[in-house]
Amino acid sequence: MQLEQIKNISIVGAGTMGHGIGLTYALGGYKVTLHDRNEDILRKAISQVKSDLETFAECGLLSETKINETLANITTTTELQKASQNADFVTEAVSENAEVKRSIFTDLDAYCPEHTILATNTSSLTLRDVASQCKRQDRILICHWMNPPHILPAVEVAPGESTSVETMDVICALLKKINKAPIRMKKEIPGLLHARVQMGLMREIWSVWQQGIASPEDIDLVVKGGFGLRLAVMGPLQMCDMGGLDIWYTAANRLFKDISDAPEPPAELKKLVEAGDLGVKTGKGFLDYRTESSGKDQTNAVKERDRLLLNILKLKGTC
């Protein structure tokens, strides 16, 4: 398949990731079909797409005409076969449940035209977990988007054992066409790059939080006001080069023995999950989003995050 042959794109799963992925392709001029199991989810997805586009406009990045054109490129359906039958490329973006994903891929393999490329947005599973039963092994791959997908540039693209070079080439070209930065992996590993690096950081952060070393607010502040700010303009390995590898090597020798090597998440995090304190979507997690007086109003938290990210990308000249 050539890039020019991709006209219609379908997204299976219209939640946090799926609606943003669909928005991005629609913004790039593609006809997009959003699929989910019920109309309520799809209505919420379109409402969120509109809100996201308004945030782009507020940051001076979109005109009203472009917003209307983007919305006109998106249709919705609760019928997987309808979403699949004319698709040239499909991205599955449902929850990280191997059985659910595997069932979807079985149906997609049956419903989609022979030329259709299938991708999963998984961050922790492998293609063997979800798509080993499919016939089109040369046209299946991982496309893992970062949250929020309609803003963050990087998308990890990983092949399975039988994914063709042509499939990798065309999807990387597609992502570049819609102003994304494909991270072309040579092979898949659980967690790919992003999740593994992020989890390494989170393991130590959760450890110092559970030990009561500092408050959640101050733990966040040391990242936002320290190395996190540097990471917005350079990668971690370049950051090491800038500081001097001798300095980093000496510090690592001193600190590695004290840094968490826990083989599982901390018990205190498990308690939050079991109590239903899941973060912004429930109003409370490490921080409390339930009142405006907290300074972290639940309704505006996501919109404020997106606005700040867009302004950073504007300063960098990448949007």
N, C-alpha and C positions, 0 to 999 in steps of 0.2 A: 504493500500500500504506500502511496505517496501522500504527502501533507495535503495537497490540493484535493484529494478524495474525501477528506474529512469535512463534512458539512453539518451533520446532525450529531449532537452529543447528548447522552442521557446520564443522569446522576441518580443512583439508587440509594435512597436514604436522604431525607431533606432536613436533617437536624442541624446541629451546630456547625459541623463541617460541610455537609452536603449542600446546604443552601448557599454557603459562601463560595464553594467550588463552582456551583452552577452560575452564580452571579458573575464570577470572573470570566467564564467562557462566554456568557451572554454579553458582557461588557466588551469582549474581544470580537464581537460580531457573529458568533455562532448561534445556531438555533439549538436551544437547550430544553430538554424534557426532564422535569423533576418528578421523581417517583417516590411515594411513600405509601404506607398501608391504609391510611385514612385521611379524609378531607381536612380534618382539624389540623393535623400536622402540616399539611400542604398550605392551608390558609395562614398558619403561623409563619411558615417559611417565606411566603411571599411578603407578608407584613415585615419580616425582618430584612428581607432584600431591600424593600423600599426604605427602611430606616438606615440601612448601610449606605445606600446610594445618596440619601440626604446628608449623611456625614461627609461623604466625598465632596458633595456640593458645598457644604459649609466650610470646607478646607480649600475651596477654590479650585477643585480638581475636575468637576463635572458641570456641564450646563443642563438646564431643564430638558432641552432637546435630547441630549445623550441619555439622560435618565429614562425618558419615555421610549427611546429606541431600545435600550437594554431590557426594560420590562416587556416590551413587545416580542423580544427574542425568547421569552420563557413561557413554557406551557407546563401544566401539571397533570398527573394521572395517578390513580391508585391501581392501575392494571399493569403489571410487570411486562406482560407480552406486548401491550401497546407501546410501552416505553422502549422496548427492545427492537421491534420489528424493522424500524428504519434507521437504527442507530449505526453510525460508523465507528463510534468510540463510546464505551460505557465505563464510568467510574462507580464502583460500589463504595458507599460511605456509611454503612450501618455500624452498630455497636461491635466492640471487640469480642464477638462470640463466634468461635470457629464453626460450630454446627450451623448457625444462622447464615454465616457467610458462605459456607459450603453449599447449602441448599440454594442460595441465590445464584451462585456460579453455575450450578447444575442447570437451573432454569435458563440463565442467560446463554449458556452454551447451546441450548436447544432452540431458543427463540430468536437469537440474533442472526443476521446474515453471515455467511461464511467468512467474509472479509473483516468483520468487526473485531476491533481490538478491545480486550477486557482488562480493566485495572482494578486493584483493590487499594483503598486508602489506609490499610492496616498500619499500625505503628509498632505492633508487638508480635504478630503472627507471621508465618511464612507462606509462600505460595503452595507449598506441600500441604499445609494445614487446610487451605480453603479451596484449592483449584486443581489438585492432582488428578481428579476424575474427569476433567474437561478434555475434549478432543483437540482443541486448538492451542496446544501447548506453546507453539511458536508465537502466538499472538496474545499472550497473557503476561502481565508484569505488575509490579508494585509502583503506585504513584502516591507517595505519602506527603500530604500537604501539612503545613504548620498552621496552628490556630493563632489569630484569625486568618483563614485561608484567602480571603479577598484582599488582604493587606500584605502579609509577609511574603517576600519574594521567593524564598527557597522551597523547592519541591524535590524530595528524594525519589529518584527513579532507579528501581532495582530489578534485574532480570531473574527469572527462574532458570533452572538447568537447561531448558529447551527454548527459552525466549530468543527470537532471532535478532540479529544486529539491526535489520531493517525496522523491526518494531521499536527497538530502543531509539533509533535515529528519528523516526517519524514523531514519536511522542515527545522527545526532547525538543524537536523543532516546533511542535505545536505549543509547548509551554513557553518557549522563547517568543513565539508570535503573540502571545497574550501577556507579554512582559513579566514572565516568571523566570526564575533562575534555577534550571534543572541541575540537581546534584546527581551526576551519573555514577552509580555504584557499579563496581566490577562483578559483584555477586551479592546475594542477600544474606543477611545475618539477623537473628532476632533483635528487634529494636532498631535496626539500621544504624545510622550515625546519630541522628538527632536525639532519639529517645535514650540511647545509651549514654551519651554525654550529659544530657539533662538529668537522667536518673543518678549518675555519679555525683552531680552537684546536689541534687535533692537528698540523697542519702546523708550527706554531711549536714545539710541545713536542718533536716528533720531531727538529726541526732542532737545538735546543739539546742534546738527548740525543746526537745523532750527533757534534756538535762537542765533546762531553766537558765541557760547561759545568758539569754537576752530575750526580750519580748518579740512577738511576731513582727511588730512595727519596726523595731530596730534591726532585726535580721534582714527585713526587706530593704531598709534604708542603707545598710552597709553595702548591699549589692547595687542598688540604684545609684547611690552616690559614689561608688567606688569602681570596681572592675567591670560592673555591668555597663557603665557609661562608655568605657573603653571598647567593650565588645560590640558596641553599635557601629564602630568605625574600623575595627580590625578583628581578625579571628584570634583564637586563643594561642595558636602556635606563633603567629606574628607578634602577639603580645609578649610571649616569652623572648622572642628575638629582640624586641625593643628594650626589654629589661635586662637582658644578658643571660645566656644559658647557664653561666657559672653561678649566678645569683639564684636562679630557679633550682638548679641542681642541689645547691647547699641547703636551701629552704626545704626542698622535698626530703632530703636525708634527715632533717631534724623533725619534720612534721608527720611524715607518712605513718610512723608507728603510733601516733596519737589520733589519726583520722579514722572515722568509722569504717569498719569492714563488715557491717551487719548483713547477714544473708537474707533478711526479710524486713519489711517496713516496721517502724516502731509501734509498740502496743498503744501508745496514746493516739496515734493516727487512726488505728483500727477502731478505737472508742469513738472518735468523731464520726467516722463512717457509719458505725452501728447506731449512733444516736440520730442519724439523718442530717448531720451538719456537714453538708457537701460543698459549701462555698456559696458563690453568688446565686446559683440557681435555687438554693433553699433559703438564702438570706443570712446564713452564718456558716463559717468554716474556721480557719485560723483567725480571721477577722470577722467583725459583725457588720453586716450590710443592711440591717433592718430599719435603721432610723437615719434621717437626714443629719441629725446632730452628730452622728458618728463621723461625718465627713466622707463617708464611703457609701452614699445612697445606692441601694440595690438597683433601682431603676436606671440610674445614670452611669453605673460602674463600667459596663461594657462600652457604652458610647464614648465615655471619657478616655478609656484605654485606646479605642480605635482612633480618636482624634489626635491623641499624643503620638501614636505610632505613625500616622499619616504625616504629621508635621515633621517628625524625624526623617522620614523618607524624602519629604520635600527638601529639607536642608541638605540631604545627601545627593539630591538630584536623581533619585531612583524611582520617582513616580510622577 
